[in-house]
Amino acid sequence: MPNVAKGDGMRGLAVFISDIRNCKSKEAEQKRINKELANIRSKFKGDKTLDGYSKKKYVCKLLFIFLLGHDIDFGHMEAVNLLSSNKYTEKQIGYLFISVLVNTNSDLIRLIIGSIKNDLLSRNAVHICLALQCIANIGSKEMAESLAPEIPKLIVSGETIDAVKQSACLCLLRLFRTSPDTVPSGEWTQRVGHLLNDQHLGVVTAATSLIHTLAQKTPEDFKNCVSLAISRLSRIVTSSYTDLQDYTYYFVPAPWLSVKLLRLLQVYPPPEDPAARGRLNECLETILNKAQEPPKSKKVQHSNAKNAVLFEAINLIIHHDTEPTLLVRACNQLGQFLQHRETNLRYLALESMCLLASSEFSHEAVKKHMDTVITALKTERDVSVRQRAVDLLYGMCDKSNAEEIVAEMLAYLETADYSIREEMVLKVAILAEKYPVDYTWYVDTILNLIRIAGDYVSDEVWFRVIQIVINRDDVQGYAAKVVFEALQAPACHENMVKVGGYILGEFGNLIAGDQRSSPMVQFQLLHSKYHLCSAPTRGLLLSTYIKFINLFPEIKGQLQDVLRNNNNLRNADAELQQRAIEYLQLSTVASQDVLATVLEEMPPFPERESSILAKLKKKKPNVSDIEVVKEGKKSSNPPTLNNSAANTPEATPASAPVPVMAAAPAPVQSASDDLLGLSAGPAAAAPITNNFAAPASFAAPAAPAGGGGLLVDVFDTPPAQNNVSSALAPQAEENFFKFAIKNNGVLFENELLQIGVKAEYKGNLGRLGLFYGNKTSYPFQFFTPTVSCPGELASALNVQTKPLDVNTVEGGAQVQQIINVECISDFVDAPVLSIKFSYSGSMQQINLMLPVMLNKFFEPVEMDATTFFNRWKQLNSPGQEEQKIFKATFPIDSDTSRTKLLGFGFGLLDGVDPNPDNFVGAGIIKAQSSQVGCLLRLEPNMQAQMYRLTLRTSSTSVTTRLADLLLKLF
């Protein structure tokens, strides 16, 4: 037993801990703990006059038992009682117990909040700090809602001491990260920036952390902090390490604060004030200059702190992307690190140079280090460093060095780590496609890629080479020749067989004149691979054989023998069996002219974004930034919404060739384009007519038609700049009116976000489900959708929005929000849906019209002709009729018109109008305050392509609104 001096605090606790340590077995420890728990329980229950010291001692014992791994189910109330003590040690133990053991759903949480609030309002700084630490440790939503309004007062109060300000800033930061909506905005946000000028650097550091996080959500509220941050950074950077003794770390003045200030400045664009910009540039130049100075210490802590500030300064230079001198200097500094003995430094240098490669000012400077990067690719031991080297080679590639870089990457690919091979294959394919020396070089490169790393060549890569060959007449003969030669290799990868089968099936006739590649030789070469391939590849080869029957009638018999083979006609695979049967019948029954028509050469693929680039973007979303700037476009931020669909490149890949008998192009949609599954179109149809058949399992995305460059101009489209405004997103109105005749669909979509709607209505009530899908790999932070009713709409439509359970939408994830609406009276405008979120540090805003319109509260009515005409005659007062004669916007089609009117909500009355081509309908608008009967007559004129629309309702405003909506549909 330890020697506990008389008068020492909590002697009983020391004895208990000693007993536990002296236990020889687990059973003995359990027995001693059970004895102590029984004693503490009896004390708490039997002795109602326990003094504070005893409560503190027993609560400490419970805390120690809990830390040993045992459950504690009592003593919580006694710990809460300790919070009201005026003694520091008792209050401290109470807060410690609560922070560790009290669940956020506990019934005692309200008592705890009351005690904490009392301490926050006290004048004792120690009590205030204990309360703030407890709030930060627990950080529950209920605690944030109750106490968050009190904490900003402590931060900006002139009477608060430095230690409390520091704790208050960190506590508020913790609450904001837990529940951003509970942290109040107000005047304090303007005053908190002045803490950056505080004399106490601890307060400045804590305040900078808080401001940086808050500014990511609402940058406008903290714009005044930019000049203050620059001023403080300047004082730190220009000071000697002796000036800030308490905050100097291994001869580096305040490195953590410097890093935080540099990160804060990255939230904002370069300052517009010339003086502030000049002072900031001086700071950055000073940091770069200090990096060149000899180290003041040989210890690793010194170099780590110094380099942390340097790399953050380089990140700020890259973010601003406006100072060519600084960008080149940063590149040169990073170039020195490429050969540093420290692996982490080499990694960070490569990573930062990838970003510098995307700037038009520093791209050439980065290219000067190509040889060093290639050497790193070959000699680095760490696979993560080699991967960054691959990324940098990809980023620095342009027309001048593409051939050399692609050759080096192909050479390395043969020995590359398996973890990076797939990504390397995609990058080599993209570079070969974007910067081709000529098209024959491109074909050679891709076939070499398949030969070296066939297992890692995804379908998108071999789809793409086929698309480009089909779209380029001048390369088709060469492609047929080289794939024929490649297939002669003894060990031939299955992807090579796919490419060979496809290209020879289309263009084998271009090399058939040579006896070495005669039709029979081509067939025998392909068929020698047939039994070694998987079922999908066999299906493709069967399609090649039917194309051969059209191209080479002289070997028709041998090809039909293969199709007649029992292994094909009775194959267990239904796809192979069906192809063999259908192709055999087609070759037997159809005439040569019919065969030539059905099996004619593939047409050029339509222009779309490279499917390979789309796949790489999914793996690494920042690829698009690099591509944009390499074309001479600058952007200081990641791609942002800017409410501009015009700036969003078409990213929907087309599908593969469809079965042979397909007759017409169909809509195109990929799974990635419809995150919500709401789209009405088919998921995988093809833009190819009756041509080369291939199973759906290897559907090929469409390629650009022939032209100057292989890739579409998606690379020439700069990412939209950050622009949070109240204007509606482009095409928002157009998408809104599409919902006049449907309840489900995609309301909005761009490269980052997809918003889908599923709605149902009954009477004057409606329920909408909004689905927000994050299409990127990065999370959307502070995701906040709100619905507002402008002007008079607030009194005509009651909208209740259920808040989202989360405020962060992870990459690739989807969240749902429910909105209930009630129609009080007729209305014209639509509610406005505003979505705000932070993406890669930039705040985004999208404003849309929520698809709630008057006809959604329609109820169709059935009536006979007599009732209809009687009612029609009754609605003859001024303003009750609206008649429009207008030119048809869409081709007039009876079935389409009927579908639109039924979708609009009318009940169509057949046989009422003497002219069967006319439409007559009836319905009732259901509102809480009234019900409005509506009658319609729509008369199409097929010859003139015009309509006459006549509406009669019992409300003038309803008549006008319904007429306006219907005009947009026809």
HELIX and SHEET records of a PDB file:
HELIX    1   1 ARG A   11  ASN A   22  1                                  12    
HELIX    2   2 LYS A   26  GLY A   46  1                                  21    
HELIX    3   3 GLY A   52  LEU A   67  1                                  16    
HELIX    4   4 HIS A   76  LEU A   82  1                                   7    
HELIX    5   5 TYR A   88  LEU A  101  1                                  14    
HELIX    6   6 ILE A  109  LEU A  120  1                                  12    
HELIX    7   7 ALA A  125  ILE A  138  1                                  14    
HELIX    8   8 LYS A  141  LEU A  147  1                                   7    
HELIX    9   9 ALA A  148  GLU A  150  5                                   3    
HELIX   10  10 ILE A  151  VAL A  156  1                                   6    
HELIX   11  11 ASP A  162  THR A  178  1                                  17    
HELIX   12  12 PRO A  180  THR A  182  5                                   3    
HELIX   13  13 TRP A  188  ARG A  191  1                                   4    
HELIX   14  14 VAL A  192  ASN A  197  5                                   6    
HELIX   15  15 LEU A  201  LYS A  217  1                                  17    
HELIX   16  16 PRO A  219  PHE A  222  5                                   4    
HELIX   17  17 CYS A  225  THR A  238  1                                  14    
HELIX   18  18 GLN A  245  TYR A  247  5                                   3    
HELIX   19  19 PRO A  255  LEU A  265  1                                  11    
HELIX   20  20 PRO A  274  GLN A  292  1                                  19    
HELIX   21  21 VAL A  300  HIS A  320  1                                  21    
HELIX   22  22 PRO A  324  PHE A  337  1                                  14    
HELIX   23  23 THR A  343  LEU A  356  1                                  14    
HELIX   24  24 HIS A  363  LYS A  367  1                                   5    
HELIX   25  25 MET A  370  THR A  379  1                                  10    
HELIX   26  26 VAL A  383  MET A  396  1                                  14    
HELIX   27  27 ALA A  402  LEU A  413  1                                  12    
HELIX   28  28 TYR A  418  LYS A  434  1                                  17    
HELIX   29  29 TYR A  439  ALA A  453  1                                  15    
HELIX   30  30 GLY A  454  TYR A  456  5                                   3    
HELIX   31  31 ASP A  459  ASN A  471  1                                  13    
HELIX   32  32 ASP A  473  LEU A  487  1                                  15    
HELIX   33  33 GLU A  494  PHE A  507  1                                  14    
HELIX   34  34 GLY A  508  LEU A  510  5                                   3    
HELIX   35  35 GLN A  515  SER A  517  5                                   3    
HELIX   36  36 PRO A  519  TYR A  530  1                                  12    
HELIX   37  37 ALA A  535  LEU A  551  1                                  17    
HELIX   38  38 PRO A  553  ILE A  555  5                                   3    
HELIX   39  39 LYS A  556  ARG A  564  1                                   9    
HELIX   40  40 ASN A  566  LEU A  569  1                                   4    
HELIX   41  41 ALA A  574  VAL A  589  1                                  16    
HELIX   42  42 GLN A  592  VAL A  598  1                                   7    
HELIX   43  43 SER A  611  LYS A  619  1                                   9    
HELIX   44  44 VAL A  623  LYS A  630  1                                   8    
HELIX   45  45 ALA A  645  ASN A  647  5                                   3    
HELIX   46  46 ALA A  671  ASP A  673  5                                   3    
HELIX   47  47 ALA A  696  PHE A  698  5                                   3    
HELIX   48  48 ASP A  713  ASP A  716  5                                   4    
HELIX   49  49 ALA A  732  LYS A  738  1                                   7    
HELIX   50  50 LEU A  793  ALA A  796  1                                   4    
HELIX   51  51 LEU A  854  PHE A  857  5                                   4    
HELIX   52  52 ALA A  865  GLN A  874  1                                  10    
HELIX   53  53 SER A  894  PHE A  904  1                                  11    
HELIX   54  54 THR A  956  LEU A  967  1                                  12    
SHEET    1   A 2 THR A 248  TYR A 249  0                                        
SHEET    2   A 2 VAL A 252  PRO A 253 -1                                        
SHEET    1   B 5 ASN A 744  GLU A 749  0                                        
SHEET    2   B 5 LEU A 753  LYS A 762 -1                                        
SHEET    3   B 5 LEU A 765  ASN A 774 -1                                        
SHEET    4   B 5 GLN A 814  CYS A 823 -1                                        
SHEET    5   B 5 LEU A 797  THR A 801 -1                                        
SHEET    1   C 3 GLN A 781  SER A 788  0                                        
SHEET    2   C 3 VAL A 832  TYR A 839 -1                                        
SHEET    3   C 3 SER A 842  MET A 849 -1                                        
SHEET    1   D 3 PHE A 858  PRO A 860  0                                        
SHEET    2   D 3 PHE A 919  LYS A 926 -1                                        
SHEET    3   D 3 GLY A 907  LEU A 908 -1                                        
SHEET    1   E 5 PHE A 858  PRO A 860  0                                        
SHEET    2   E 5 PHE A 919  LYS A 926 -1                                        
SHEET    3   E 5 GLN A 931  ASN A 941 -1                                        
SHEET    4   E 5 MET A 946  THR A 953 -1                                        
SHEET    5   E 5 GLU A 881  LYS A 887 -1                                        
END                                                                             
